[in-house]
Amino acid sequence: MTIFYWIVFIIIGFLIIHTNYVKVSMHSLSFNLSNKVTAIHISDLHGKTHFLNGSLSKIILEYKPDIVFITGDLTNRKNQLTSIINEVIKIKDSGTKIYFTPGNYERETLKMLRKRSIQSKEYMDNRESLEQYMTVLENKGDLINLNNVTLSVYGFDNSVYGNEKYTDNPLSSSDLTFYLAHSPNIITYLKNHNLKFNLLLTGHTHGGQVRLFNKTVGSYKQFHIGLRKLNNNQYFFITRGIGTVKIPVRINCYPEIAVFYLN
């Protein structure tokens, strides 16, 4: 019986660590910029703000980012939004620019373990609330200068498939082009429309959330995890995300904060 309890204890500890210890992945990319820019990408928070190794804002601010990108799914439930916003405020108050593009959980919420679609007015109210703390890019772009480096940032809204579109925008005169989208399926749209970028940041897949034998199980097994170089100066990143859905655990798929050192 003692052995049984030890096995149960080890399994529970394993699940707690894999679900609640956030790992930071670091990527150094060279684009021949005049100065270095540090960017951080997070996605799929699903209400998760605190981990075994610190709060979301504490871990992010340790890396002194110039800019933070969030690619959707802030919460599972409406009552989680306040704690997310509190973390965002701490990041924003450090002087860090924050960009956000919506995910499917900005269009729906969980109620009694069932999904409920968010009505248009509620969605707009939520978006206006978020815009107080971050720049929301919903099929639109922005131009920003950081450390004398001009960045073009465009956010695609594929929180509902088919909603994504590239609108006319004068963002061609930049040193670096970022595309943001919640789902990695956006890559098909970009290829079909011959849209060029330097770094595409997406989430949604959770890296499978449960990985067996280092393989993604489920609907998104066709997608890679992490950073993939498509061609010269063009990269496609899919994060493992931070929170959980459906089942409240991760296995062999730690929560992730991605740091990009752009040179």
Secondary structure, DSSP 4 states (H G I P E B T S, - for coil): -HHHHHHHHHHHHHHHHHHH--EEEEEEE----SS-EEEEEE---TT--EETTEEHHHHHHTT--SEEEE-S---SSGGGHHHHHHHHHHHHTTT-EEEE---GGGTEEEETTEEEEPPHHHHHHHHHHHTTTSEE-SSEEEEEEETTEEEEEEE---SSTT----------S-SEEEEE-SSTTHHHHHHHTT---SEEEE-SSGGGSBEETTEE-STTTTS--EEEEEETTEEEEE---SS-SSSS--BS---EEEEEEE-
